[in-house]
Amino acid sequence: MANKNLTAAKRAKNDEFYTQYHDIEKEINAYIEYNPDVFRGKTILLPCDDPEWSNFTKFFAQNFERFGLKKLISTSYAANSKKYKSGYQPTLFEVNDPQYDEYKTKQNGKIFTLDHDKSGDGRIDVDDLEWHYLDGDGDFKSDEIKKLRNEADVIITNPPFSLFRDFLAWVLEDPKQFIIISNMNAITYKEVFPLIKENRIWLGAGKNDGRNVWYQVPDNYNNFHKEEDGKKFAFVAGTIWLANIDHGRRHQPLQLMPERDVIKYGTKEPFRKYENYDAIEVPQVKYIPSDYDGLMGVPISFLSKYCPEQFEIIGSSRTLGIPMSKIAKKGTFVQGGPRFYLSNGDGTYRRMYDRLVIKKRTL
Ligand SMILES: C[S@@+](CC[C@H](N)C(=O)[O-])C[C@H]1O[C@@H](n2cnc3c(N)ncnc32)[C@H](O)[C@@H]1O
């Protein structure tokens, strides 16, 4: 139990990681480049935000007119409800506002909306945001936020990772267009993988290559990795964006070599077949042979390069591999959940990392 609590606390710390402006800008611009009208006339909801200083709110408010938005709604989670206590202090902006309430500032969530030129300066931007306290704490699962979800056309955020499964289910409950931050691990979740396989959701356009992405963390967070201008930052490996809005990157086919050249210049040895599934093992995405017509097992990082016109996803090694216990003697292979295995050539078998099975499309 103590361990369970510790893991929960550790996970909750990552719930307070804040996305940097340039990461949001780079990702969202990819959808705009593909379709300049992608958000035109739409209501965007940014739940699980902290609108006073969230870069999501700032970015969409600043680009309200360029994107042709109908309405922007951004909501935050009450300080007292957060699992990770970050020594909450209301901003001066809030304290100086006549609406300021000493109790509600900790107990209630907030809502910021933008849909007209409040300041009268002739444009709709960040200065026109209006706010008030929510009735509840801003929990995305509450009826109050669900109502906002139902009103919105598009949901965009970096949700609390410890609640990622619940959050995705919430987005899909009343199917919405969405762009959300996630982690590579989520790809293998049973709630996520089938949707990717069916091309109902896909990886976004931004950094999906498993490299570190930097997030701003609360001032009292001790495990930060760098400090700049008095702000603390921590990195997370394996950040990805998940979306069901189209972008150009996913329609660019991978440039690959034919099997003969991969063997000659890359692997230096012929492709091998798994012992418990009829597919070849491709150890790296760049070694996928362009002219192989059969089934291929590839690392899950393939998804960041996946072009649905080029390949079809057949499934994953978590469900496709025949259990080794049915084909090999106990003690000859490492156990631990369904995976693919390669022979070591001495009667023992090597367990592979998660693999996706893909097949070339015949155009
Ligand atoms: C990873 S942070 C990201 C914040 C912001 N969207 C960003 O990217 O800068 C997730 C936020 O969700 C909040 N949160 C945690 N549980 C929540 C819940 N049940 N409902 C709504 N927000 C929640 C956290 O307190 C945190 O502020």
The ligand as an ORCA input file, in Angstrom:
! r2SCAN-3c Opt
* xyz 0 1
  C       0.409     18.547    -16.972
  S      -0.387     19.957    -16.263
  C      -0.571     20.914    -17.660
  C      -1.114     22.260    -17.443
  C      -1.332     23.071    -18.723
  N      -2.366     22.450    -19.528
  C      -0.055     23.175    -19.500
  O       0.211     22.338    -20.347
  O       0.717     24.110    -19.261
  C      -1.997     19.290    -15.894
  C      -2.907     20.176    -15.088
  O      -4.130     19.482    -14.826
  C      -4.518     19.695    -13.468
  N      -5.386     18.600    -13.029
  C      -5.076     17.531    -12.264
  N      -6.159     16.767    -12.064
  C      -7.195     17.377    -12.704
  C      -8.573     17.083    -12.850
  N      -9.116     15.989    -12.304
  N      -9.340     17.932    -13.567
  C      -8.806     19.034    -14.129
  N      -7.488     19.360    -14.036
  C      -6.697     18.537    -13.334
  C      -3.195     19.767    -12.751
  O      -3.349     20.379    -11.476
  C      -2.359     20.597    -13.738
  O      -2.567     21.947    -13.552
*
